[in-house]
Amino acid sequence: MTLIILLFTIGLLLLAAEVIVPGGILGTAGGVLLFTGCIVSFVTLGTNEGLIAILVTVLAASIVFYIQFKILPNTKFGRRFFLDEEISGSATAIGDEARDLIGKDAESITVLSPSGYVTVDGKRYEAVSESGQIPSETMLKVVAANHFQLTVRNKN
């Protein structure tokens, strides 16, 4: 009986820890321990007690999940583990116009170390320096391009 209680307790603690340490490993280990506890209940205590163990496991796991996803995000401690804002961004391809940019003048708008951003004809592009770090506001020449970034060098 002690083994069953230990398996259930550690399993529920691991499920609860999954919120703090994401990745699925602790939650999976907790689920396996809960399942093992149910199996041990069936084998050592019998069918009725095994069914009760499954019922208790489902109820306890439901309570843990309710606390994690309904109560914890509203606490000061829990707000550190949940995102409130959406982070948006996208990588856009330059496309077929990339080869038209080769040979054009560019100006770095960020430090290229070795990558950063440049403007060509008033448009902003991601670029990589051909020769190390380039400070911002440096006049450059586009020497190569692919569908996602330009390759630049000092204009001199």
N, C-alpha and C positions, 0 to 999 in steps of 0.2 A: 504494500500500500504506500509506503514511503517513497519508493521508486516512481510510482505513478504520479504522486503529488509533486515530486521533484521535476519530473519531465514536463508536467503541465506548467508549473511555475516558471521554469527556465524558458520554455517555449513561448509563454505569454510575454515575458520580459524581453526576449529577442524580437518578437513582433512589435512591441512598443519602441524598442531601440531603433527600429528601421526608419522611423521618422527623423531621428537625429543623425544617423549614419546611413545615408541612402546608398543604394547599389544592389539591393535584392538579396545579398548574402545572408544577412542577419534574419530577414523575414523568411527566407527559405529554410534556414536552419531551425527557426522557431516553428514553422509549419511541420517540418519533419519530426521535431521533438513532440509536438502535439499529436501527430499521427501515431508515433511510436507509443506514446502514453495510452492512446485508445486501444492499440493492439495488445499492449501488456495488460490492460484492464480486461479485455475479452479473454485472454489466455489464463490469467491468474484468478479473476473474480467471477467469470461466467458471462453469459449472454446479456442478462438483464443489466448487470452493473456496467458492462461494456457499452450498452446503448445509453445508459445514463451518462457515462463518461463522454460519449460523442455529443450528447445534448449539452452537457456542461461546457465542453470545448467550444462548440458553436456559439453558445450564449456568451462565454467569457471573451472569445475573439471578437464578437460583435460589439461588446462593451468597449474593448480596447480600441477598435477602429472608430467607434463613435466618439470616444474621448479624443483620439488623435485628430480626427478630421472636422469635428464640430466644436469641441470645447477648447482644445489646445491652441488653434489659430487665433482665438480671441483673448488669450492671455499675453502678458508682457513677455514671458519666457518663450512662448510658442511663436510669436511674431518673428523671431529671429530665424525660424526654420522654414517659413512659408513665404513665397513670393507674392507681393501685392500688385506688382506692375508687370506689364508685358514688355519684354525686350524685343524690339523689332529691328530688323536689318535684312539686307539682301545683297547678294553678290550679283551684279549684272555684267553680262558680257558686253564687250565693246562691239563685237560683231564684225561685219564685213568692212566697216569703216576703219578698222585697225590698220590695214595696209596703206590706206590713204594718209595716215598720220606720219608715216615714216619720212624722215627728212624735214619735218616741220620743227619750228622753234617751240620750246616749252619753258615754263618757269616753275620752279619748285615752290609749293605753298606750305609744305612741311619739310622737316629734315628727312632726307632719304638715307636710311641707315640699315641696310641698303634699300629698303622699300619705303614708300610714302606716297604723297599725292602731288601731282603737277597739274598745271592748266595748259591746255593747247587750244588756241582760238577761243578762249573764254570758257571752255568746258573743263570740268575736273575729271581726271583719270588717275587710276592707281598706276604707279610706276616703280621700277626697280633700277637702281644705279648700276651701271656697268663697272664702275671703279670705286667701290667703297662709299663712304659717307659724303653726302653733299648737303650743305646748309640750305635753309629756306631762302627764298627770294633769289635764287641763282638761275641765270639763264642757261638753258640746256638745249640739246638737240635730240630728237627722237631717232634712235638708230635701229630699233626693231619693235615688233608688236605681235602679240598673239590675241586671242579672243578675250583675254581677261586682264592683261596689263601691258604697259609700254616699257621698253628698255631705253634708258636715256644716258647721255654722257655730257660732260661739260662742253659748252659751245666753243670754248677756246681751242 
